[in-house]
Amino acid sequence: MKWSEVGRYWGTAPEDRDRPYPCDGTLPAANEAYFRGIDVHASAATTFRWLCQLRVAPYSYDLIDNFGRRSPRTLTPGLEQLEVGQRFMSIFDLASFEKDVHITLRLRNPGVFPLLAVTYLVASNGDDECRLLVKLAVAYKKPAILSPVRVIGPWLDLIMMRRQLMTLKDLAER
């Protein structure tokens, strides 16, 4: 992968990016997409259960995106009981889900930010192996030439999302 593509495609292969993602239907007006991927040495069910924890915390850099509170390091009972419309990470709503397969979120109130939908997809590779894939579908409001966010956005997201995925992987593998 070229250095210029890392911000958009970190951890993914072409086959990861070519598959359908539920966020495509949640934000059909998307004009950009970023992909993230990581191998997890845990079952799809365990990995999905940790994704449900995103209802209460972002699992990234807690000082920055969780007001300094540490994201829980043990599973919180009841968070796996999902319903469309539930709040996730305080800024997203649950758009759709399939147990042990995917969670798809949409940004609650974009304001000055672009419209955003994200799918966390758990692709099972056997009993105790899976691939955690993420697609962020983005609908930028301004043309690329007028939006510095389109240039730095993928890199800023990568910094935060990489940490989130590494943390979720570590917790699922415990």
C-alpha positions in Angstrom: 0.0 0.0 0.0 1.3 3.4 -0.9 1.9 5.9 1.9 -0.7 8.2 0.4 -3.3 5.5 0.8 -2.7 4.6 4.5 -5.0 7.3 5.8 -7.9 5.9 3.7 -7.3 2.2 3.8 -5.3 1.3 6.9 -5.2 -2.5 7.6 -7.4 -3.5 4.7 -6.9 -5.3 1.4 -8.9 -4.7 -1.8 -11.2 -7.6 -1.0 -12.1 -5.9 2.4 -12.9 -2.7 0.6 -14.9 -4.3 -2.3 -17.5 -6.1 -0.1 -20.8 -4.5 0.7 -21.3 -2.6 4.0 -24.6 -1.6 5.6 -23.4 2.0 5.9 -23.7 2.3 2.2 -27.5 2.2 2.5 -27.5 4.5 5.6 -25.6 7.2 3.7 -26.2 6.8 0.0 -25.0 10.3 -0.7 -21.5 9.5 0.5 -18.7 11.0 -1.7 -15.8 9.5 0.3 -15.0 6.3 2.2 -12.3 5.3 4.6 -11.6 1.7 5.6 -9.9 0.2 8.7 -9.1 -3.5 9.5 -7.5 -5.6 12.1 -7.2 -9.4 12.8 -8.6 -10.5 16.1 -7.7 -13.8 17.8 -11.1 -14.2 19.4 -14.5 -15.4 18.2 -16.9 -13.2 16.2 -19.3 -13.3 19.1 -16.8 -12.1 21.6 -15.5 -9.4 19.3 -19.1 -8.2 18.6 -19.8 -8.1 22.3 -16.9 -5.7 22.7 -18.3 -3.6 19.9 -21.5 -3.3 21.9 -19.4 -1.5 24.6 -19.1 1.4 22.2 -22.5 2.4 23.5 -20.8 3.8 26.6 -17.3 4.7 25.6 -15.1 5.3 22.5 -12.2 3.0 23.5 -9.7 5.3 21.8 -7.7 8.1 23.6 -9.9 8.6 26.7 -8.3 11.9 27.6 -9.4 13.3 24.3 -12.7 11.7 23.4 -14.0 10.4 26.7 -13.6 13.5 28.9 -10.7 11.8 30.7 -12.8 8.9 31.9 -11.3 5.4 31.3 -13.3 3.3 28.9 -14.5 0.1 30.8 -12.1 -2.8 30.7 -14.8 -5.4 31.6 -18.0 -6.1 29.7 -21.0 -4.1 31.0 -24.1 -6.4 31.3 -27.0 -5.4 29.1 -25.0 -3.4 26.5 -25.5 -6.3 24.0 -29.2 -5.6 24.0 -29.3 -3.4 20.9 -32.2 -1.4 19.5 -32.1 0.9 16.5 -31.8 4.5 17.6 -29.7 3.9 20.7 -26.8 6.3 21.4 -23.3 5.1 20.8 -20.1 7.0 21.9 -22.4 10.0 22.7 -22.2 11.3 19.1 -23.7 8.4 17.1 -27.1 6.7 16.8 -27.4 3.0 16.0 -28.7 2.8 12.4 -28.8 -1.0 12.1 -27.2 -4.1 13.4 -27.0 -7.9 12.9 -26.0 -9.8 16.0 -22.4 -11.1 15.8 -22.0 -9.5 12.4 -22.2 -5.7 12.3 -23.1 -2.5 14.0 -23.8 0.5 11.8 -23.9 4.0 13.2 -24.7 7.5 12.0 -23.5 10.8 13.3 -26.3 12.3 15.5 -26.0 16.1 14.8 -23.3 16.8 12.2 -23.4 20.6 12.5 -20.3 21.8 10.7 -19.0 18.3 10.3 -19.7 16.2 7.3 -22.5 13.6 7.3 -21.0 10.3 8.5 -22.1 6.7 8.7 -19.9 3.9 9.9 -20.1 0.1 9.9 -18.1 -2.1 12.2 -18.2 -5.5 10.5 -17.0 -8.7 12.2 -16.0 -11.3 9.6 -15.5 -14.7 11.2 -12.5 -16.8 10.1 -13.2 -19.8 12.3 -14.1 -20.5 15.9 -11.5 -18.2 17.5 -10.4 -15.9 14.7 -12.1 -13.0 13.0 -11.4 -9.8 11.1 -12.8 -6.6 12.4 -13.4 -4.2 9.5 -14.7 -0.7 9.5 -16.0 1.5 6.7 -16.6 5.2 7.3 -18.9 6.6 4.6 -18.6 10.4 4.5 -20.7 13.0 2.6 -18.7 16.1 2.5 -20.7 19.3 2.0 -18.0 21.3 0.2 -16.0 20.4 -2.9 -12.6 18.9 -2.2 -10.7 22.0 -3.2 -12.5 24.1 -0.6 -12.3 21.6 2.3 -9.1 21.1 4.3 -11.0 18.5 6.3 -11.0 16.2 3.3 -7.2 16.3 3.4 -6.6 15.9 7.1 -9.8 14.0 8.0 -8.6 10.5 7.1 -5.4 11.0 9.0 -7.1 12.3 12.1 -9.7 9.5 12.0 -6.9 7.0 11.5 -5.1 8.1 14.7 -8.2 7.7 16.8 -9.7 4.6 15.0 -6.4 2.7 15.1 -6.2 3.1 18.8 -9.9 2.1 19.2 -9.5 -1.0 17.1 -6.2 -2.0 18.9 -7.9 -1.6 22.3 -11.0 -3.6 21.3 -8.8 -6.3 19.8 -6.7 -6.5 23.1 -9.8 -6.7 25.2 -11.5 -9.4 23.0 -8.3 -11.5 23.0 -8.0 -11.5 26.9 
